[in-house]
């Protein structure tokens, strides 16, 4: 009878290992997808950060060109010196 229990134990162990390997493969796929998404978001962040720096530089240049005047968005959507 002990031999029957040992065989059952080995089969259960093999089934557990197979299940864990399947879960691991699924998790690896999720990790790879998330890593790709993180890389995409980092590229977007770099672009947005550069764009914000550019707009800040433009606002500073406008402020230096027209001291004491207000800088804002004009009717056509561009930044400019307000009246």
GIDACOR-V519145 format. One line per field, one symbol per residue. ss: DSSP state (A for helix, B for strand, O for the rest). phi: phi as a letter, one per 20 degrees, with the letter a starting at -180 (. if undefined). psi: psi as a letter, one per 30 degrees, with the letter a starting at -180 (. if undefined). A space follows every 10 residues. Layout:
# GIDACOR-V519145
ss = ???
phi = ???
psi = ???
This chain:
# GIDACOR-V519145
ss = OAAAAAAAAA AAAAAAAAAA AAAAAAAAAA AAAAAAAAAA AAAAAAAAAA AAAAAAAAAA AAAAAOOOOO BBBOOOOOBB BOO
phi = .fffffffff ffffffffff ffffffffff ffffffffff ffffffffff ffffffffff fffffcgnee daeegeneea eef
psi = eeeeeeeeee eeeeeeeeee eeeeeeeeee eeeeeeeeee eeeeeeeeee eeeeeeeeee eeeefikflk kaklegflkl kl.
